[in-house]
């Protein structure tokens, strides 16, 4: 019978936005021509939420229609 070694990893997450700093989402980096083997971005310069915070539209960009994860995340110290 083999003995197993168990490792426990503790992670601490910041609970307030002031500990992380100000987060801003910049230009869209979604490659619209990926399925054809090319590279083309739409030129959206900054993420603008489609709806207010706490709604499903808060994660969709009003300018390009992409999810917020496609936009470059920039963290600025508070």
Gaussian input, Z-matrix of N, CA and C with variables (Angstrom, degrees):
# hf/3-21g

backbone

0 1
 N
 C     1     B1
 C     2     B2     1     A1
 N     3     B3     2     A2     1     D1
 C     4     B4     3     A3     2     D2
 C     5     B5     4     A4     3     D3
 N     6     B6     5     A5     4     D4
 C     7     B7     6     A6     5     D5
 C     8     B8     7     A7     6     D6
 N     9     B9     8     A8     7     D7
 C    10    B10     9     A9     8     D8
 C    11    B11    10    A10     9     D9
 N    12    B12    11    A11    10    D10
 C    13    B13    12    A12    11    D11
 C    14    B14    13    A13    12    D12
 N    15    B15    14    A14    13    D13
 C    16    B16    15    A15    14    D14
 C    17    B17    16    A16    15    D15
 N    18    B18    17    A17    16    D16
 C    19    B19    18    A18    17    D17
 C    20    B20    19    A19    18    D18
 N    21    B21    20    A20    19    D19
 C    22    B22    21    A21    20    D20
 C    23    B23    22    A22    21    D21
 N    24    B24    23    A23    22    D22
 C    25    B25    24    A24    23    D23
 C    26    B26    25    A25    24    D24
 N    27    B27    26    A26    25    D25
 C    28    B28    27    A27    26    D26
 C    29    B29    28    A28    27    D27
 N    30    B30    29    A29    28    D28
 C    31    B31    30    A30    29    D29
 C    32    B32    31    A31    30    D30
 N    33    B33    32    A32    31    D31
 C    34    B34    33    A33    32    D32
 C    35    B35    34    A34    33    D33
 N    36    B36    35    A35    34    D34
 C    37    B37    36    A36    35    D35
 C    38    B38    37    A37    36    D36
 N    39    B39    38    A38    37    D37
 C    40    B40    39    A39    38    D38
 C    41    B41    40    A40    39    D39
 N    42    B42    41    A41    40    D40
 C    43    B43    42    A42    41    D41
 C    44    B44    43    A43    42    D42
 N    45    B45    44    A44    43    D43
 C    46    B46    45    A45    44    D44
 C    47    B47    46    A46    45    D45
 N    48    B48    47    A47    46    D46
 C    49    B49    48    A48    47    D47
 C    50    B50    49    A49    48    D48
 N    51    B51    50    A50    49    D49
 C    52    B52    51    A51    50    D50
 C    53    B53    52    A52    51    D51
 N    54    B54    53    A53    52    D52
 C    55    B55    54    A54    53    D53
 C    56    B56    55    A55    54    D54
 N    57    B57    56    A56    55    D55
 C    58    B58    57    A57    56    D56
 C    59    B59    58    A58    57    D57
 N    60    B60    59    A59    58    D58
 C    61    B61    60    A60    59    D59
 C    62    B62    61    A61    60    D60
 N    63    B63    62    A62    61    D61
 C    64    B64    63    A63    62    D62
 C    65    B65    64    A64    63    D63
 N    66    B66    65    A65    64    D64
 C    67    B67    66    A66    65    D65
 C    68    B68    67    A67    66    D66
 N    69    B69    68    A68    67    D67
 C    70    B70    69    A69    68    D68
 C    71    B71    70    A70    69    D69
 N    72    B72    71    A71    70    D70
 C    73    B73    72    A72    71    D71
 C    74    B74    73    A73    72    D72
 N    75    B75    74    A74    73    D73
 C    76    B76    75    A75    74    D74
 C    77    B77    76    A76    75    D75
 N    78    B78    77    A77    76    D76
 C    79    B79    78    A78    77    D77
 C    80    B80    79    A79    78    D78
 N    81    B81    80    A80    79    D79
 C    82    B82    81    A81    80    D80
 C    83    B83    82    A82    81    D81
 N    84    B84    83    A83    82    D82
 C    85    B85    84    A84    83    D83
 C    86    B86    85    A85    84    D84
 N    87    B87    86    A86    85    D85
 C    88    B88    87    A87    86    D86
 C    89    B89    88    A88    87    D87
 N    90    B90    89    A89    88    D88
 C    91    B91    90    A90    89    D89
 C    92    B92    91    A91    90    D90
 N    93    B93    92    A92    91    D91
 C    94    B94    93    A93    92    D92
 C    95    B95    94    A94    93    D93
 N    96    B96    95    A95    94    D94
 C    97    B97    96    A96    95    D95
 C    98    B98    97    A97    96    D96
 N    99    B99    98    A98    97    D97
 C   100   B100    99    A99    98    D98
 C   101   B101   100   A100    99    D99
 N   102   B102   101   A101   100   D100
 C   103   B103   102   A102   101   D101
 C   104   B104   103   A103   102   D102
 N   105   B105   104   A104   103   D103
 C   106   B106   105   A105   104   D104
 C   107   B107   106   A106   105   D105
 N   108   B108   107   A107   106   D106
 C   109   B109   108   A108   107   D107
 C   110   B110   109   A109   108   D108
 N   111   B111   110   A110   109   D109
 C   112   B112   111   A111   110   D110
 C   113   B113   112   A112   111   D111
 N   114   B114   113   A113   112   D112
 C   115   B115   114   A114   113   D113
 C   116   B116   115   A115   114   D114
 N   117   B117   116   A116   115   D115
 C   118   B118   117   A117   116   D116
 C   119   B119   118   A118   117   D117
 N   120   B120   119   A119   118   D118
 C   121   B121   120   A120   119   D119
 C   122   B122   121   A121   120   D120
 N   123   B123   122   A122   121   D121
 C   124   B124   123   A123   122   D122
 C   125   B125   124   A124   123   D123
 N   126   B126   125   A125   124   D124
 C   127   B127   126   A126   125   D125
 C   128   B128   127   A127   126   D126
 N   129   B129   128   A128   127   D127
 C   130   B130   129   A129   128   D128
 C   131   B131   130   A130   129   D129
 N   132   B132   131   A131   130   D130
 C   133   B133   132   A132   131   D131
 C   134   B134   133   A133   132   D132
 N   135   B135   134   A134   133   D133
 C   136   B136   135   A135   134   D134
 C   137   B137   136   A136   135   D135
 N   138   B138   137   A137   136   D136
 C   139   B139   138   A138   137   D137
 C   140   B140   139   A139   138   D138
 N   141   B141   140   A140   139   D139
 C   142   B142   141   A141   140   D140
 C   143   B143   142   A142   141   D141
 N   144   B144   143   A143   142   D142
 C   145   B145   144   A144   143   D143
 C   146   B146   145   A145   144   D144
 N   147   B147   146   A146   145   D145
 C   148   B148   147   A147   146   D146
 C   149   B149   148   A148   147   D147
 N   150   B150   149   A149   148   D148
 C   151   B151   150   A150   149   D149
 C   152   B152   151   A151   150   D150
 N   153   B153   152   A152   151   D151
 C   154   B154   153   A153   152   D152
 C   155   B155   154   A154   153   D153
 N   156   B156   155   A155   154   D154
 C   157   B157   156   A156   155   D155
 C   158   B158   157   A157   156   D156
 N   159   B159   158   A158   157   D157
 C   160   B160   159   A159   158   D158
 C   161   B161   160   A160   159   D159
 N   162   B162   161   A161   160   D160
 C   163   B163   162   A162   161   D161
 C   164   B164   163   A163   162   D162
 N   165   B165   164   A164   163   D163
 C   166   B166   165   A165   164   D164
 C   167   B167   166   A166   165   D165
 N   168   B168   167   A167   166   D166
 C   169   B169   168   A168   167   D167
 C   170   B170   169   A169   168   D168
 N   171   B171   170   A170   169   D169
 C   172   B172   171   A171   170   D170
 C   173   B173   172   A172   171   D171
 N   174   B174   173   A173   172   D172
 C   175   B175   174   A174   173   D173
 C   176   B176   175   A175   174   D174
 N   177   B177   176   A176   175   D175
 C   178   B178   177   A177   176   D176
 C   179   B179   178   A178   177   D177
 N   180   B180   179   A179   178   D178
 C   181   B181   180   A180   179   D179
 C   182   B182   181   A181   180   D180
 N   183   B183   182   A182   181   D181
 C   184   B184   183   A183   182   D182
 C   185   B185   184   A184   183   D183
 N   186   B186   185   A185   184   D184
 C   187   B187   186   A186   185   D185
 C   188   B188   187   A187   186   D186
 N   189   B189   188   A188   187   D187
 C   190   B190   189   A189   188   D188
 C   191   B191   190   A190   189   D189
 N   192   B192   191   A191   190   D190
 C   193   B193   192   A192   191   D191
 C   194   B194   193   A193   192   D192
 N   195   B195   194   A194   193   D193
 C   196   B196   195   A195   194   D194
 C   197   B197   196   A196   195   D195
 N   198   B198   197   A197   196   D196
 C   199   B199   198   A198   197   D197
 C   200   B200   199   A199   198   D198
 N   201   B201   200   A200   199   D199
 C   202   B202   201   A201   200   D200
 C   203   B203   202   A202   201   D201
 N   204   B204   203   A203   202   D202
 C   205   B205   204   A204   203   D203
 C   206   B206   205   A205   204   D204
 N   207   B207   206   A206   205   D205
 C   208   B208   207   A207   206   D206
 C   209   B209   208   A208   207   D207
 N   210   B210   209   A209   208   D208
 C   211   B211   210   A210   209   D209
 C   212   B212   211   A211   210   D210
 N   213   B213   212   A212   211   D211
 C   214   B214   213   A213   212   D212
 C   215   B215   214   A214   213   D213
 N   216   B216   215   A215   214   D214
 C   217   B217   216   A216   215   D215
 C   218   B218   217   A217   216   D216
 N   219   B219   218   A218   217   D217
 C   220   B220   219   A219   218   D218
 C   221   B221   220   A220   219   D219
 N   222   B222   221   A221   220   D220
 C   223   B223   222   A222   221   D221
 C   224   B224   223   A223   222   D222
 N   225   B225   224   A224   223   D223
 C   226   B226   225   A225   224   D224
 C   227   B227   226   A226   225   D225
 N   228   B228   227   A227   226   D226
 C   229   B229   228   A228   227   D227
 C   230   B230   229   A229   228   D228
 N   231   B231   230   A230   229   D229
 C   232   B232   231   A231   230   D230
 C   233   B233   232   A232   231   D231

   B1=1.4375
   B2=1.5281
   B3=1.3396
   B4=1.4618
   B5=1.5166
   B6=1.3312
   B7=1.4527
   B8=1.5195
   B9=1.3086
   B10=1.4543
   B11=1.5135
   B12=1.3041
   B13=1.4537
   B14=1.5228
   B15=1.3223
   B16=1.4529
   B17=1.5210
   B18=1.3164
   B19=1.4523
   B20=1.5102
   B21=1.3090
   B22=1.4546
   B23=1.5148
   B24=1.3162
   B25=1.4580
   B26=1.5175
   B27=1.3208
   B28=1.4574
   B29=1.5106
   B30=1.3009
   B31=1.4501
   B32=1.5062
   B33=1.3125
   B34=1.4499
   B35=1.5250
   B36=1.3011
   B37=1.4513
   B38=1.5168
   B39=1.2962
   B40=1.4630
   B41=1.5195
   B42=1.3165
   B43=1.4549
   B44=1.5162
   B45=1.3103
   B46=1.4564
   B47=1.5158
   B48=1.3005
   B49=1.4568
   B50=1.5233
   B51=1.3349
   B52=1.4580
   B53=1.5225
   B54=1.3381
   B55=1.4555
   B56=1.5264
   B57=1.3157
   B58=1.4509
   B59=1.5199
   B60=1.2948
   B61=1.4557
   B62=1.5194
   B63=1.2895
   B64=1.4615
   B65=1.5139
   B66=1.3152
   B67=1.4574
   B68=1.5176
   B69=1.3251
   B70=1.4612
   B71=1.5226
   B72=1.3133
   B73=1.4582
   B74=1.5198
   B75=1.3242
   B76=1.4590
   B77=1.5172
   B78=1.3304
   B79=1.4644
   B80=1.5236
   B81=1.3326
   B82=1.4592
   B83=1.5250
   B84=1.3229
   B85=1.4594
   B86=1.5195
   B87=1.3338
   B88=1.4623
   B89=1.5257
   B90=1.3213
   B91=1.4571
   B92=1.5268
   B93=1.3177
   B94=1.4645
   B95=1.5204
   B96=1.3305
   B97=1.4604
   B98=1.5210
   B99=1.3207
   B100=1.4653
   B101=1.5237
   B102=1.3213
   B103=1.4670
   B104=1.5292
   B105=1.3279
   B106=1.4696
   B107=1.5216
   B108=1.3345
   B109=1.4551
   B110=1.5180
   B111=1.3184
   B112=1.4559
   B113=1.5139
   B114=1.3182
   B115=1.4585
   B116=1.5177
   B117=1.3108
   B118=1.4624
   B119=1.5217
   B120=1.3223
   B121=1.4605
   B122=1.5138
   B123=1.3340
   B124=1.4603
   B125=1.5212
   B126=1.3275
   B127=1.4558
   B128=1.5151
   B129=1.3222
   B130=1.4573
   B131=1.5197
   B132=1.3147
   B133=1.4583
   B134=1.5218
   B135=1.3341
   B136=1.4613
   B137=1.5150
   B138=1.3385
   B139=1.4597
   B140=1.5206
   B141=1.3317
   B142=1.4674
   B143=1.5264
   B144=1.3132
   B145=1.4592
   B146=1.5276
   B147=1.3295
   B148=1.4623
   B149=1.5241
   B150=1.3295
   B151=1.4705
   B152=1.5248
   B153=1.3140
   B154=1.4573
   B155=1.5163
   B156=1.3296
   B157=1.4613
   B158=1.5248
   B159=1.3271
   B160=1.4536
   B161=1.5212
   B162=1.3215
   B163=1.4637
   B164=1.5271
   B165=1.3230
   B166=1.4650
   B167=1.5302
   B168=1.3097
   B169=1.4636
   B170=1.5133
   B171=1.3142
   B172=1.4650
   B173=1.5233
   B174=1.3137
   B175=1.4576
   B176=1.5242
   B177=1.3178
   B178=1.4578
   B179=1.5192
   B180=1.3301
   B181=1.4593
   B182=1.5262
   B183=1.3212
   B184=1.4600
   B185=1.5284
   B186=1.3210
   B187=1.4606
   B188=1.5226
   B189=1.3364
   B190=1.4661
   B191=1.5246
   B192=1.3327
   B193=1.4572
   B194=1.5157
   B195=1.3286
   B196=1.4614
   B197=1.5228
   B198=1.3386
   B199=1.4608
   B200=1.5256
   B201=1.3084
   B202=1.4697
   B203=1.5265
   B204=1.3358
   B205=1.4617
   B206=1.5262
   B207=1.3190
   B208=1.4593
   B209=1.5260
   B210=1.2983
   B211=1.4578
   B212=1.5253
   B213=1.3071
   B214=1.4684
   B215=1.5226
   B216=1.3242
   B217=1.4615
   B218=1.5217
   B219=1.3094
   B220=1.4634
   B221=1.5179
   B222=1.3379
   B223=1.4501
   B224=1.5256
   B225=1.3152
   B226=1.4624
   B227=1.5211
   B228=1.3175
   B229=1.4627
   B230=1.5106
   B231=1.3038
   B232=1.4704
   B233=1.5046
   A1=108.34
   A2=116.52
   A3=121.50
   A4=110.18
   A5=115.43
   A6=120.46
   A7=108.18
   A8=115.73
   A9=121.23
   A10=110.31
   A11=114.47
   A12=119.91
   A13=107.69
   A14=115.59
   A15=121.15
   A16=108.21
   A17=115.78
   A18=121.41
   A19=109.07
   A20=116.65
   A21=121.77
   A22=107.67
   A23=115.91
   A24=121.38
   A25=108.16
   A26=115.77
   A27=120.40
   A28=108.85
   A29=115.72
   A30=120.92
   A31=109.28
   A32=115.41
   A33=120.10
   A34=108.16
   A35=115.56
   A36=121.44
   A37=109.29
   A38=115.28
   A39=119.98
   A40=108.61
   A41=116.29
   A42=119.81
   A43=112.03
   A44=118.06
   A45=119.88
   A46=109.70
   A47=116.45
   A48=120.73
   A49=111.86
   A50=117.99
   A51=120.54
   A52=111.28
   A53=117.90
   A54=120.36
   A55=110.77
   A56=117.47
   A57=122.02
   A58=110.48
   A59=117.70
   A60=121.96
   A61=109.73
   A62=115.58
   A63=120.35
   A64=109.30
   A65=116.57
   A66=121.77
   A67=108.38
   A68=116.06
   A69=122.68
   A70=107.38
   A71=116.45
   A72=120.74
   A73=108.24
   A74=115.98
   A75=122.37
   A76=112.47
   A77=115.46
   A78=121.54
   A79=112.49
   A80=114.87
   A81=122.66
   A82=108.70
   A83=116.52
   A84=121.04
   A85=112.27
   A86=117.17
   A87=120.41
   A88=109.67
   A89=116.11
   A90=121.90
   A91=108.44
   A92=116.72
   A93=121.44
   A94=113.03
   A95=118.30
   A96=121.63
   A97=112.31
   A98=118.12
   A99=121.34
   A100=112.23
   A101=117.77
   A102=119.90
   A103=112.68
   A104=118.40
   A105=121.39
   A106=111.80
   A107=117.61
   A108=121.51
   A109=113.58
   A110=117.53
   A111=120.95
   A112=111.75
   A113=114.85
   A114=120.42
   A115=108.28
   A116=116.89
   A117=121.57
   A118=109.06
   A119=116.13
   A120=121.31
   A121=108.11
   A122=117.08
   A123=120.23
   A124=114.41
   A125=118.43
   A126=120.51
   A127=114.83
   A128=118.69
   A129=121.34
   A130=108.04
   A131=117.78
   A132=122.29
   A133=114.56
   A134=118.00
   A135=120.26
   A136=109.89
   A137=116.13
   A138=121.50
   A139=110.00
   A140=115.19
   A141=122.16
   A142=107.12
   A143=117.39
   A144=121.38
   A145=110.93
   A146=116.02
   A147=121.54
   A148=112.33
   A149=116.57
   A150=121.39
   A151=108.85
   A152=115.83
   A153=121.86
   A154=113.34
   A155=115.37
   A156=122.28
   A157=110.22
   A158=115.75
   A159=120.82
   A160=113.32
   A161=118.54
   A162=121.97
   A163=109.31
   A164=116.84
   A165=120.08
   A166=111.84
   A167=118.06
   A168=121.58
   A169=113.75
   A170=117.53
   A171=120.87
   A172=111.89
   A173=118.10
   A174=122.08
   A175=113.00
   A176=118.23
   A177=123.07
   A178=109.54
   A179=116.79
   A180=121.56
   A181=109.57
   A182=116.21
   A183=121.05
   A184=111.47
   A185=118.22
   A186=121.47
   A187=112.84
   A188=117.44
   A189=119.27
   A190=114.19
   A191=118.26
   A192=121.39
   A193=114.74
   A194=117.46
   A195=121.78
   A196=110.70
   A197=115.53
   A198=121.33
   A199=108.81
   A200=116.80
   A201=122.67
   A202=112.05
   A203=118.61
   A204=121.60
   A205=113.22
   A206=118.66
   A207=121.04
   A208=111.93
   A209=117.76
   A210=121.69
   A211=110.82
   A212=116.54
   A213=122.36
   A214=109.91
   A215=116.24
   A216=122.00
   A217=109.56
   A218=116.12
   A219=121.99
   A220=108.09
   A221=117.40
   A222=122.73
   A223=107.40
   A224=116.25
   A225=122.53
   A226=108.39
   A227=115.87
   A228=120.55
   A229=110.87
   A230=115.79
   A231=120.24
   A232=112.09
   D1=129.82
   D2=179.28
   D3=-86.64
   D4=142.35
   D5=174.76
   D6=-91.09
   D7=140.09
   D8=179.11
   D9=-103.25
   D10=139.94
   D11=176.18
   D12=-99.67
   D13=127.35
   D14=-177.78
   D15=-108.34
   D16=129.94
   D17=178.61
   D18=-112.31
   D19=133.31
   D20=177.94
   D21=-110.07
   D22=125.46
   D23=-179.97
   D24=-113.15
   D25=124.38
   D26=177.32
   D27=-102.29
   D28=132.60
   D29=177.26
   D30=-121.93
   D31=137.83
   D32=178.07
   D33=-109.41
   D34=127.80
   D35=179.49
   D36=-112.01
   D37=142.45
   D38=176.61
   D39=-71.78
   D40=134.31
   D41=-178.23
   D42=-97.05
   D43=-15.71
   D44=179.25
   D45=-118.88
   D46=149.71
   D47=-178.44
   D48=-70.45
   D49=-21.17
   D50=179.92
   D51=-69.59
   D52=-27.62
   D53=179.02
   D54=-74.24
   D55=-30.74
   D56=-179.28
   D57=-85.50
   D58=-36.61
   D59=-176.10
   D60=110.38
   D61=-174.83
   D62=178.78
   D63=-84.07
   D64=130.64
   D65=179.28
   D66=-107.46
   D67=130.24
   D68=179.06
   D69=-129.15
   D70=140.50
   D71=178.13
   D72=-106.45
   D73=119.53
   D74=-174.99
   D75=-91.27
   D76=-138.76
   D77=-172.72
   D78=-66.21
   D79=151.81
   D80=-179.49
   D81=-76.73
   D82=134.23
   D83=-178.70
   D84=-115.86
   D85=17.30
   D86=-179.68
   D87=-70.70
   D88=129.09
   D89=178.85
   D90=-89.08
   D91=105.53
   D92=-177.28
   D93=-77.20
   D94=-14.96
   D95=-178.66
   D96=-107.82
   D97=20.49
   D98=-176.62
   D99=-63.51
   D100=-36.31
   D101=-177.63
   D102=-71.85
   D103=-16.61
   D104=177.09
   D105=-101.29
   D106=-0.31
   D107=178.71
   D108=88.17
   D109=7.65
   D110=-179.53
   D111=-104.35
   D112=-168.47
   D113=178.00
   D114=-139.56
   D115=118.71
   D116=178.67
   D117=-149.91
   D118=126.10
   D119=175.52
   D120=-108.51
   D121=160.07
   D122=-174.43
   D123=-87.16
   D124=-10.15
   D125=177.04
   D126=87.99
   D127=8.53
   D128=177.32
   D129=-66.20
   D130=122.64
   D131=-171.49
   D132=-89.38
   D133=-22.03
   D134=-177.33
   D135=-157.29
   D136=144.47
   D137=178.57
   D138=-73.89
   D139=129.85
   D140=173.92
   D141=-127.55
   D142=118.81
   D143=-177.07
   D144=-64.66
   D145=140.56
   D146=178.96
   D147=-73.26
   D148=-28.62
   D149=-177.98
   D150=-141.34
   D151=178.27
   D152=-178.18
   D153=-69.85
   D154=161.99
   D155=179.89
   D156=-60.42
   D157=137.52
   D158=179.18
   D159=96.37
   D160=-5.29
   D161=177.57
   D162=-106.90
   D163=168.09
   D164=179.91
   D165=-68.76
   D166=-25.28
   D167=178.41
   D168=-76.12
   D169=-8.32
   D170=179.85
   D171=-69.76
   D172=-18.30
   D173=-179.49
   D174=-99.91
   D175=0.26
   D176=-179.89
   D177=-108.84
   D178=133.68
   D179=-179.19
   D180=-78.12
   D181=131.79
   D182=179.63
   D183=-71.89
   D184=-27.29
   D185=-176.70
   D186=-80.18
   D187=-46.01
   D188=-174.34
   D189=-114.16
   D190=-14.72
   D191=178.53
   D192=84.15
   D193=3.43
   D194=-179.72
   D195=-83.71
   D196=162.20
   D197=173.86
   D198=-71.97
   D199=154.52
   D200=-177.61
   D201=-59.43
   D202=-28.14
   D203=-178.51
   D204=-65.53
   D205=-19.80
   D206=178.16
   D207=-78.29
   D208=-13.27
   D209=-178.51
   D210=-91.14
   D211=144.06
   D212=-178.44
   D213=-65.33
   D214=125.20
   D215=-178.80
   D216=-90.66
   D217=126.24
   D218=-179.70
   D219=-122.29
   D220=123.58
   D221=-179.98
   D222=-105.34
   D223=123.40
   D224=178.61
   D225=-110.72
   D226=135.31
   D227=178.36
   D228=-65.04
   D229=140.86
   D230=-177.80
   D231=-79.52

